[in-house]
Amino acid sequence: MDWDKLRIFHAVADAGSLTHAGDRLNLSQSAVSRQIRALEDSLGATLFHRHARGLILTEQGELLFDATNSMSKRLETAAARIKDSEEEVFGELRVTTTFGFGLLWLAPRLPKLYEKYPELKVDLILDERVLDLPMREADVAIRMKEPSQADLIRKRLMSVQMLMYASREYLDQNGMPDSAEDIADHRLICQNTDAAQVMAGASMVQSLMTYNPRSTLTVNNYFGVLQGVLHNLGIGVLPDYVTHDFPQLVRVLPEVESADVPVFLAYPEELRQSQRIAAFRDFVQEEIITYRKHLRSLENN
């Protein structure tokens, strides 16, 4: 097939419009349309349904778009490897992790990464969905379980637990619970058990709900839970890594905790030599060492 026509087809399918695709490609709408018609003629198939609101891929168009999308991701991988310098770290790095870890642990530490590598461009993708790294939906992932995808380099970074926290003001007004049964007299702030989250956290919340808390606030990510706790709304179920940056939180019911949740860093085998990946991996590991030292100091005090 004609590579140029495939490139134009991919842009049109991605944009859903001849006009928008033309803007991206710096081509006129008529030129884009001619190339699409020529591609359809060469294949003997209709690739788009045309209607007033734009273009929709036909079944044959979906098949071709899957192929061009795969080609595009592989080309991006090749370009990333070519651009990687042996001595410098620059360019875009797409990092995916969960909302909670990304907002509460990773994002506050990124200034240190930018101080060291000012030309780096990080695209932080917060998503509970596990993105496909071999298909270049992201370059590197930090996940709360071991990745199951093949052809990935993976490293266990640490373990976290879900614990219970409240603000000092809330506890002054409502009292410190002495046992899990006392949850019946408090407002519980947590992720909804139907929301995407680690199994250990969901199991802990399900157990707490059996004590029939007086009131609840459920949020679909831990950042929302944290905000509720900081604003004195109740007792929240949060990952233990929040204690590093929010020392004003008070641990509640220390005997109630979730099972350990492993945290893994993973990236595609084909990016093994990437300087950007290496820089990010080393940065995260250094920050975790600092985090662990902080936890030990708290335990010793």
ZAKEFI-876369 format. One record per residue (C-alpha): y, x, z; residue in one letter. Coordinates in Angstrom, 3 decimals. Layout:
BEGIN
> Y:X:Z:A .
...
//
This chain:
BEGIN
> 0.000:0.000:0.000:M .
> 3.630:0.961:-0.442:D .
> 4.736:2.513:2.883:W .
> 8.342:1.511:2.320:D .
> 7.401:-2.138:1.814:K .
> 5.262:-2.017:4.951:L .
> 8.206:-0.598:6.902:R .
> 10.422:-3.442:5.710:I .
> 7.713:-6.031:6.420:F .
> 7.346:-4.702:9.978:H .
> 11.097:-4.939:10.591:A .
> 11.209:-8.522:9.272:V .
> 8.183:-9.585:11.331:A .
> 9.658:-7.993:14.438:D .
> 13.122:-9.531:13.923:A .
> 11.931:-12.907:12.639:G .
> 14.791:-12.953:10.156:S .
> 15.643:-11.354:6.824:L .
> 19.259:-10.969:7.873:T .
> 18.514:-9.262:11.197:H .
> 15.945:-7.005:9.586:A .
> 18.471:-6.069:6.892:G .
> 21.009:-5.161:9.561:D .
> 18.483:-2.858:11.244:R .
> 17.467:-1.242:7.971:L .
> 20.975:-1.126:6.507:N .
> 19.812:-3.198:3.513:L .
> 21.112:-6.426:2.051:S .
> 19.248:-9.647:2.717:Q .
> 18.419:-9.982:-0.974:S .
> 16.958:-6.454:-1.092:A .
> 14.774:-7.182:1.927:V .
> 13.653:-10.483:0.416:S .
> 12.687:-8.791:-2.875:R .
> 10.568:-6.214:-1.066:Q .
> 8.756:-8.909:0.939:I .
> 8.046:-10.949:-2.193:R .
> 6.752:-7.828:-3.954:A .
> 4.460:-7.052:-1.001:L .
> 3.145:-10.627:-0.978:E .
> 2.504:-10.438:-4.720:D .
> 0.617:-7.150:-4.390:S .
> -1.562:-8.584:-1.615:L .
> -1.967:-11.984:-3.200:G .
> -1.099:-13.628:0.114:A .
> 1.804:-15.411:1.800:T .
> 2.941:-13.429:4.823:L .
> 5.668:-15.715:6.196:F .
> 6.283:-19.416:6.631:H .
> 9.965:-19.925:5.823:R .
> 12.029:-22.562:7.638:H .
> 15.633:-23.206:8.597:A .
> 15.436:-21.337:11.912:R .
> 13.862:-18.173:10.537:G .
> 10.471:-16.809:9.584:L .
> 7.053:-17.296:11.167:I .
> 4.077:-15.110:10.340:L .
> 1.138:-16.697:8.594:T .
> -2.396:-15.834:9.666:E .
> -2.476:-13.126:6.989:Q .
> 0.943:-11.931:8.157:G .
> -0.305:-11.670:11.752:E .
> -3.174:-9.448:10.592:L .
> -0.805:-7.149:8.722:L .
> 1.702:-7.065:11.602:F .
> -1.058:-6.000:14.016:D .
> -1.792:-3.107:11.669:A .
> 1.838:-2.062:11.186:T .
> 2.476:-2.378:14.919:N .
> -0.413:-0.032:15.626:S .
> 0.920:2.365:12.986:M .
> 4.388:2.227:14.522:S .
> 3.091:3.040:18.009:K .
> 1.068:5.979:16.704:R .
> 4.067:7.305:14.796:L .
> 6.161:7.058:17.973:E .
> 3.500:9.054:19.817:T .
> 3.526:11.703:17.113:A .
> 7.322:11.855:17.148:A .
> 7.338:12.177:20.942:A .
> 4.907:15.080:20.820:R .
> 6.891:16.799:18.068:I .
> 10.172:16.423:19.958:K .
> 8.814:17.758:23.216:D .
> 10.268:21.193:23.826:S .
> 8.429:23.894:25.708:E .
> 11.512:24.695:27.759:E .
> 13.663:21.560:27.826:E .
> 13.174:17.970:28.975:V .
> 15.108:15.416:26.973:F .
> 14.656:12.166:25.056:G .
> 13.294:8.774:26.113:E .
> 10.521:8.245:28.647:L .
> 9.164:4.713:29.074:R .
> 7.867:4.201:32.605:V .
> 6.109:1.035:33.719:T .
> 5.307:-0.060:37.257:T .
> 5.349:-3.182:39.409:T .
> 8.565:-4.947:40.439:F .
> 8.112:-4.018:44.094:G .
> 7.351:-0.329:43.658:F .
> 9.884:0.064:40.858:G .
> 12.772:-1.580:42.687:L .
> 12.054:-0.510:46.258:L .
> 10.586:2.985:45.890:W .
> 11.077:4.485:42.436:L .
> 14.580:3.361:41.365:A .
> 16.354:4.650:44.516:P .
> 14.867:8.111:43.859:R .
> 15.743:8.390:40.164:L .
> 19.136:10.066:40.794:P .
> 17.200:13.198:41.803:K .
> 15.329:13.136:38.498:L .
> 18.568:12.775:36.511:Y .
> 20.199:15.583:38.499:E .
> 17.435:17.903:37.358:K .
> 17.156:16.564:33.789:Y .
> 20.539:15.038:32.820:P .
> 19.534:14.522:29.172:E .
> 16.459:12.469:30.004:L .
> 16.550:8.768:29.080:K .
> 14.285:6.643:31.272:V .
> 13.329:3.136:30.160:D .
> 11.991:1.559:33.365:L .
> 9.722:-1.393:32.537:I .
> 9.004:-3.525:35.618:L .
> 6.053:-5.785:34.946:D .
> 3.105:-7.010:36.975:E .
> 1.157:-7.075:33.706:R .
> -0.788:-3.891:32.959:V .
> 0.749:-2.491:29.773:L .
> -1.380:-0.824:27.109:D .
> -0.586:2.899:27.340:L .
> -2.777:4.049:24.423:P .
> -0.904:1.533:22.236:M .
> 2.410:3.009:23.490:R .
> 3.690:-0.083:25.274:E .
> 4.810:2.603:27.755:A .
> 4.409:6.372:28.143:D .
> 3.454:6.568:31.802:V .
> 2.431:3.991:34.418:A .
> 2.393:3.809:38.200:I .
> -0.051:1.107:39.265:R .
> -1.500:-0.294:42.478:M .
> -5.080:0.158:41.266:K .
> -6.995:2.644:39.166:E .
> -6.354:2.002:35.450:P .
> -9.415:0.845:33.535:S .
> -8.165:1.730:30.052:Q .
> -9.977:4.526:28.260:A .
> -8.399:7.823:27.157:D .
> -5.997:8.010:30.105:L .
> -5.223:10.894:32.403:I .
> -4.964:9.423:35.888:R .
> -4.001:10.823:39.275:K .
> -4.165:9.121:42.649:R .
> -0.779:9.526:44.298:L .
> -1.121:7.847:47.688:M .
> -2.215:4.676:49.460:S .
> 0.020:1.898:50.760:V .
> -0.554:-1.027:53.094:Q .
> 1.037:-4.434:53.451:M .
> 2.556:-4.753:56.917:L .
> 4.783:-7.252:58.733:M .
> 8.491:-6.672:59.314:Y .
> 11.525:-8.536:60.616:A .
> 15.175:-7.778:61.279:S .
> 16.338:-7.029:64.822:R .
> 18.740:-9.985:64.646:E .
> 15.959:-12.407:63.689:Y .
> 13.757:-11.162:66.541:L .
> 16.644:-11.403:69.042:D .
> 17.099:-15.049:68.045:Q .
> 13.462:-16.067:67.698:N .
> 11.477:-13.653:69.851:G .
> 8.834:-11.061:69.051:M .
> 5.400:-12.565:68.348:P .
> 2.658:-11.182:70.587:D .
> -0.309:-12.241:68.456:S .
> -1.061:-13.604:65.001:A .
> -1.289:-17.094:66.488:E .
> 2.426:-16.876:67.311:D .
> 3.172:-17.028:63.566:I .
> 3.056:-20.794:64.100:A .
> 6.501:-20.472:65.752:D .
> 8.095:-18.413:62.973:H .
> 9.084:-18.478:59.327:R .
> 6.793:-16.372:57.142:L .
> 8.274:-14.684:54.056:I .
> 5.731:-13.476:51.511:C .
> 4.566:-13.505:47.946:Q .
> 2.913:-16.705:46.823:N .
> -0.835:-16.097:46.723:T .
> -0.805:-17.418:43.141:D .
> 1.697:-14.738:42.072:A .
> 0.519:-11.529:40.410:A .
> -0.011:-9.039:43.227:Q .
> -2.594:-6.706:44.687:V .
> -5.642:-8.415:46.172:M .
> -5.126:-6.782:49.563:A .
> -1.689:-8.397:49.926:G .
> -2.902:-11.815:48.782:A .
> -5.818:-11.704:51.225:S .
> -3.508:-10.815:54.102:M .
> -1.136:-13.689:53.295:V .
> -4.035:-16.153:52.989:Q .
> -5.202:-15.113:56.444:S .
> -1.715:-15.515:57.934:L .
> -1.334:-18.963:56.409:M .
> -4.298:-20.177:58.488:T .
> -2.018:-19.934:61.553:Y .
> 0.253:-22.639:60.049:N .
> 3.674:-20.941:60.216:P .
> 6.539:-23.242:61.152:R .
> 8.256:-22.559:57.807:S .
> 7.672:-20.367:54.756:T .
> 9.636:-18.703:52.005:L .
> 7.509:-17.517:49.086:T .
> 8.930:-15.210:46.432:V .
> 7.248:-13.829:43.320:N .
> 8.070:-10.171:44.092:N .
> 8.557:-7.924:47.119:Y .
> 12.240:-7.299:46.422:F .
> 12.876:-10.997:47.100:G .
> 10.757:-10.842:50.255:V .
> 12.795:-7.849:51.459:L .
> 16.077:-9.661:50.871:Q .
> 14.871:-12.591:52.949:G .
> 13.906:-10.276:55.810:V .
> 17.172:-8.317:55.680:L .
> 19.110:-11.596:55.822:H .
> 17.326:-12.677:59.007:N .
> 15.275:-15.482:57.462:L .
> 11.938:-14.640:59.059:G .
> 8.986:-12.274:59.266:I .
> 8.028:-10.726:55.949:G .
> 4.889:-9.207:54.473:V .
> 6.004:-5.983:52.757:L .
> 4.526:-2.699:51.542:P .
> 4.877:0.076:54.100:D .
> 6.908:2.312:51.763:Y .
> 10.039:0.205:52.428:V .
> 10.378:1.806:55.881:T .
> 11.661:5.052:54.324:H .
> 14.790:3.494:52.834:D .
> 15.219:0.543:55.241:F .
> 14.787:2.018:58.734:P .
> 16.483:-1.026:60.274:Q .
> 13.324:-3.069:59.710:L .
> 11.230:-3.675:62.831:V .
> 7.431:-3.585:62.598:R .
> 5.887:-6.830:63.830:V .
> 2.271:-7.334:64.950:L .
> 1.106:-3.755:64.304:P .
> -2.532:-4.850:64.561:E .
> -2.099:-6.993:61.424:V .
> -2.289:-4.970:58.220:E .
> -3.874:-5.126:54.796:S .
> -6.576:-2.909:53.383:A .
> -5.415:0.317:51.752:D .
> -3.969:-0.094:48.255:V .
> -4.379:2.994:46.021:P .
> -1.420:4.069:43.880:V .
> -2.221:5.787:40.573:F .
> -0.114:7.554:37.961:L .
> -1.559:7.416:34.440:A .
> -0.599:8.449:30.913:Y .
> -2.391:8.764:27.558:P .
> -4.546:11.809:26.894:E .
> -2.555:12.475:23.728:E .
> 0.603:13.008:25.815:L .
> -1.022:15.694:27.951:R .
> 1.393:18.362:26.617:Q .
> 4.524:16.211:26.910:S .
> 7.262:17.971:28.851:Q .
> 8.855:14.646:29.746:R .
> 5.596:13.389:31.253:I .
> 5.125:16.639:33.174:A .
> 8.664:16.488:34.536:A .
> 8.260:12.882:35.683:F .
> 4.796:13.511:37.158:R .
> 6.032:16.510:39.160:D .
> 9.103:14.596:40.321:F .
> 6.993:11.689:41.622:V .
> 4.577:14.031:43.377:Q .
> 7.428:15.895:45.074:E .
> 8.958:12.626:46.249:E .
> 5.616:11.475:47.642:I .
> 5.272:14.730:49.588:I .
> 8.720:14.061:51.078:T .
> 7.716:10.460:51.812:Y .
> 4.534:11.555:53.600:R .
> 6.452:14.080:55.706:K .
> 8.818:11.279:56.714:H .
> 5.905:9.063:57.747:L .
> 4.386:11.865:59.844:R .
> 7.700:12.463:61.580:S .
> 7.899:8.752:62.445:L .
> 4.351:8.802:63.823:E .
> 5.090:11.891:65.952:N .
> 8.219:10.261:67.384:N .
//
